Amino acid sequence: MGKLVDLDYIQKITGMNDHDASNLMFLLSSNEEVLKDWYAEMGEDDHQYAKELLYLFKEALNNIEIEKKLKKEKEFSLANSVLKKF
Protein backbone atom coordinates (compact mmCIF):
# COMPACT_ATOMS: atom_id res chain seq x y z
CA MET A 1 0.00 0.00 0.00
CA GLY A 2 1.39 3.39 -1.00
CA LYS A 3 1.51 6.51 1.09
CA LEU A 4 -1.77 8.33 1.38
CA VAL A 5 -0.08 11.50 2.62
CA ASP A 6 3.44 12.85 2.88
CA LEU A 7 5.22 15.31 5.14
CA ASP A 8 4.77 18.25 2.77
CA TYR A 9 1.02 17.66 2.57
CA ILE A 10 0.71 17.32 6.35
CA GLN A 11 2.65 20.53 6.89
CA LYS A 12 0.69 22.37 4.22
CA ILE A 13 -2.73 21.61 5.67
CA THR A 14 -1.88 21.64 9.38
CA GLY A 15 0.99 24.09 9.69
CA MET A 16 2.89 21.50 11.76
CA ASN A 17 6.64 21.75 12.13
CA ASP A 18 8.96 18.99 10.86
CA HIS A 19 9.05 17.19 14.21
CA ASP A 20 5.28 17.02 14.68
CA ALA A 21 4.63 16.16 11.03
CA SER A 22 7.18 13.33 11.18
CA ASN A 23 5.56 11.96 14.31
CA LEU A 24 2.16 12.11 12.66
CA MET A 25 3.55 10.30 9.61
CA PHE A 26 4.77 7.56 11.93
CA LEU A 27 1.29 7.19 13.41
CA LEU A 28 -0.40 7.19 10.02
CA SER A 29 1.99 4.83 8.27
CA SER A 30 2.76 2.24 10.96
CA ASN A 31 1.06 -1.13 10.97
CA GLU A 32 -0.97 -2.42 13.90
CA GLU A 33 1.90 -4.38 15.45
CA VAL A 34 4.25 -1.37 15.42
CA LEU A 35 1.56 0.84 16.94
CA LYS A 36 0.82 -1.70 19.69
CA ASP A 37 4.52 -1.88 20.55
CA TRP A 38 4.81 1.90 20.51
CA TYR A 39 1.74 2.26 22.73
CA ALA A 40 3.06 -0.27 25.25
CA GLU A 41 6.45 1.44 25.47
CA MET A 42 5.25 5.04 25.70
CA GLY A 43 3.67 6.85 28.60
CA GLU A 44 0.43 8.78 28.96
CA ASP A 45 2.02 12.06 27.85
CA ASP A 46 3.09 10.47 24.56
CA HIS A 47 -0.35 8.95 24.09
CA GLN A 48 -1.94 12.36 24.62
CA TYR A 49 0.51 13.99 22.21
CA ALA A 50 -0.35 11.39 19.55
CA LYS A 51 -4.07 12.01 20.08
CA GLU A 52 -3.52 15.74 19.65
CA LEU A 53 -1.59 15.24 16.40
CA LEU A 54 -4.31 12.97 15.03
CA TYR A 55 -7.01 15.42 16.10
CA LEU A 56 -5.25 18.35 14.39
CA PHE A 57 -4.91 16.31 11.20
CA LYS A 58 -8.57 15.27 11.31
CA GLU A 59 -9.65 18.88 11.78
CA ALA A 60 -7.47 20.02 8.88
CA LEU A 61 -9.05 17.38 6.63
CA ASN A 62 -12.53 18.39 7.79
CA ASN A 63 -11.76 22.03 6.96
CA ILE A 64 -10.68 21.03 3.46
CA GLU A 65 -13.95 19.13 2.95
CA ILE A 66 -15.98 22.09 4.21
CA GLU A 67 -14.13 24.43 1.84
CA LYS A 68 -14.85 22.07 -1.08
CA LYS A 69 -18.55 21.94 -0.21
CA LEU A 70 -18.78 25.71 0.13
CA LYS A 71 -17.07 26.15 -3.22
CA LYS A 72 -19.54 23.76 -4.86
CA GLU A 73 -22.49 25.56 -3.25
CA LYS A 74 -21.16 28.89 -4.50
CA GLU A 75 -20.70 27.50 -8.01
CA PHE A 76 -24.21 26.02 -7.89
CA SER A 77 -25.68 29.34 -6.74
CA LEU A 78 -23.88 31.16 -9.52
CA ALA A 79 -25.16 28.66 -12.10
CA ASN A 80 -28.70 29.01 -10.78
CA SER A 81 -28.57 32.79 -10.97
CA VAL A 82 -27.38 32.60 -14.59
CA LEU A 83 -30.11 30.08 -15.48
CA LYS A 84 -32.83 32.26 -13.91
CA LYS A 85 -32.19 34.81 -16.62
CA PHE A 86 -33.56 32.39 -19.22
C-alpha positions in Angstrom: 0.0 0.0 0.0 1.4 3.4 -1.0 1.5 6.5 1.1 -1.8 8.3 1.4 -0.1 11.5 2.6 3.4 12.8 2.9 5.2 15.3 5.1 4.8 18.2 2.8 1.0 17.7 2.6 0.7 17.3 6.4 2.7 20.5 6.9 0.7 22.4 4.2 -2.7 21.6 5.7 -1.9 21.6 9.4 1.0 24.1 9.7 2.9 21.5 11.8 6.6 21.8 12.1 9.0 19.0 10.9 9.0 17.2 14.2 5.3 17.0 14.7 4.6 16.2 11.0 7.2 13.3 11.2 5.6 12.0 14.3 2.2 12.1 12.7 3.6 10.3 9.6 4.8 7.6 11.9 1.3 7.2 13.4 -0.4 7.2 10.0 2.0 4.8 8.3 2.8 2.2 11.0 1.1 -1.1 11.0 -1.0 -2.4 13.9 1.9 -4.4 15.5 4.2 -1.4 15.4 1.6 0.8 16.9 0.8 -1.7 19.7 4.5 -1.9 20.6 4.8 1.9 20.5 1.7 2.3 22.7 3.1 -0.3 25.2 6.4 1.4 25.5 5.3 5.0 25.7 3.7 6.8 28.6 0.4 8.8 29.0 2.0 12.1 27.9 3.1 10.5 24.6 -0.4 8.9 24.1 -1.9 12.4 24.6 0.5 14.0 22.2 -0.3 11.4 19.6 -4.1 12.0 20.1 -3.5 15.7 19.6 -1.6 15.2 16.4 -4.3 13.0 15.0 -7.0 15.4 16.1 -5.3 18.4 14.4 -4.9 16.3 11.2 -8.6 15.3 11.3 -9.6 18.9 11.8 -7.5 20.0 8.9 -9.0 17.4 6.6 -12.5 18.4 7.8 -11.8 22.0 7.0 -10.7 21.0 3.5 -13.9 19.1 2.9 -16.0 22.1 4.2 -14.1 24.4 1.8 -14.8 22.1 -1.1 -18.6 21.9 -0.2 -18.8 25.7 0.1 -17.1 26.2 -3.2 -19.5 23.8 -4.9 -22.5 25.6 -3.2 -21.2 28.9 -4.5 -20.7 27.5 -8.0 -24.2 26.0 -7.9 -25.7 29.3 -6.7 -23.9 31.2 -9.5 -25.2 28.7 -12.1 -28.7 29.0 -10.8 -28.6 32.8 -11.0 -27.4 32.6 -14.6 -30.1 30.1 -15.5 -32.8 32.3 -13.9 -32.2 34.8 -16.6 -33.6 32.4 -19.2 
